[in-house]
Amino acid sequence: MAFGGLEKKQTAAPMAEINMTPLIDVMLVLLVIFIITAPLFTHAIRLDLPKVAATPARETPQTISLSIDAAGKLYWNGSLITLAQMRTQFAQAASEARQKAQQPEIHLRAERSTRYEVIAQVMGAAQQAGLERIGFVTDPPPPAGAAH
């Protein structure tokens, strides 16, 4: 390898080889930085969910209206219940559904500032009870000409 040594030569030709060591060092440092910072990019996604106009869900005798307020309190068809009572109600609704061979629909209304943890617990409890028809109820978007 030619490192531009100290020996004196008669011809003063420029060094024709590129020293790859510093280039490799820089590339390895960049690789380590990207490996460390790559997981941070996946968790920093900000989502602005769209307001979608959809046809209103039809109310049937087998419809369960479950509302969650900002504090995380649960309301089963307008009546305040606890998480344990909700699990019992889900189990009862699932057993009735097996007898009638028709699944009830759960209309889940959650306030905008409700913690996702509460919504996930409700969905998990419904799934454990065997209820699969869950729909999220939202407000329709404001008309195009309406002021905010």
SVG drawing of the C-alpha trace seen along z (x, -y; Angstrom):
<svg xmlns="http://www.w3.org/2000/svg" viewBox="-86 -31 102 52">
<polyline fill="none" stroke="black" stroke-width="0.4" points="0.0,0.0 1.1,-3.5 0.8,-5.8 3.1,-8.5 5.9,-7.2 9.1,-8.9 11.4,-7.3 12.8,-9.6 12.2,-8.6 13.7,-10.1 10.2,-10.6 7.8,-12.8 4.6,-11.1 1.3,-11.8 -0.2,-9.0 -2.6,-7.1 -4.4,-5.0 -7.4,-6.2 -7.1,-5.6 -10.4,-3.7 -10.0,-3.6 -11.5,-7.0 -14.3,-6.4 -15.2,-3.1 -15.1,-4.6 -17.5,-7.4 -19.9,-4.9 -19.9,-2.7 -20.6,-5.7 -23.5,-6.7 -24.8,-3.1 -24.9,-3.0 -26.7,-6.4 -29.4,-5.2 -29.8,-2.0 -30.4,-3.9 -32.7,-6.5 -34.8,-4.4 -37.2,-3.1 -37.9,-6.6 -39.3,-7.5 -42.0,-4.8 -43.4,-6.0 -43.6,-9.6 -46.3,-9.4 -49.0,-12.0 -52.4,-11.0 -55.2,-13.4 -58.1,-11.1 -60.6,-12.3 -64.2,-13.1 -66.2,-10.7 -69.8,-11.0 -71.4,-7.6 -74.9,-6.3 -76.4,-6.2 -76.3,-2.8 -79.8,-1.3 -81.0,-0.6 -82.3,2.9 -83.5,4.6 -80.1,6.4 -78.2,3.1 -76.1,2.2 -75.2,-1.4 -72.0,-1.7 -70.7,-5.2 -67.4,-6.3 -66.9,-9.8 -63.6,-11.7 -63.1,-10.4 -63.4,-6.8 -66.9,-6.1 -69.0,-3.5 -72.6,-3.9 -74.6,-0.8 -77.7,-2.0 -77.5,-5.2 -77.0,-3.6 -73.7,-4.1 -71.9,-0.7 -68.4,0.4 -65.9,2.4 -66.8,5.6 -70.5,5.1 -69.8,4.4 -67.9,7.8 -71.0,9.5 -73.3,7.7 -71.2,8.8 -71.2,12.4 -75.0,12.3 -75.5,10.7 -73.2,13.4 -75.2,16.2 -78.4,14.7 -76.9,14.3 -76.0,18.0 -79.6,18.9 -81.0,16.6 -78.2,17.3 -77.9,13.5 -75.0,11.4 -75.9,8.0 -74.3,4.9 -72.3,2.8 -72.3,-0.9 -69.3,-2.4 -69.4,-6.1 -66.3,-7.5 -65.5,-11.2 -62.6,-12.6 -60.4,-12.9 -61.0,-9.4 -57.9,-7.4 -57.2,-4.6 -56.6,-2.2 -60.3,-2.3 -61.4,-1.7 -59.0,1.2 -60.3,2.7 -63.9,2.5 -63.0,4.0 -61.0,6.8 -63.9,7.6 -66.3,7.8 -63.9,10.1 -63.5,12.4 -67.2,12.6 -67.5,13.6 -69.1,10.4 -67.6,9.5 -69.9,6.8 -68.5,3.5 -69.0,0.2 -67.6,-3.2 -70.2,-6.0 -68.9,-9.4 -70.3,-12.9 -70.8,-13.8 -68.5,-16.4 -69.7,-20.0 -71.3,-21.2 -68.9,-22.7 -70.1,-26.3 -70.4,-26.2 -68.1,-28.3 -65.9,-26.5"/>
</svg>
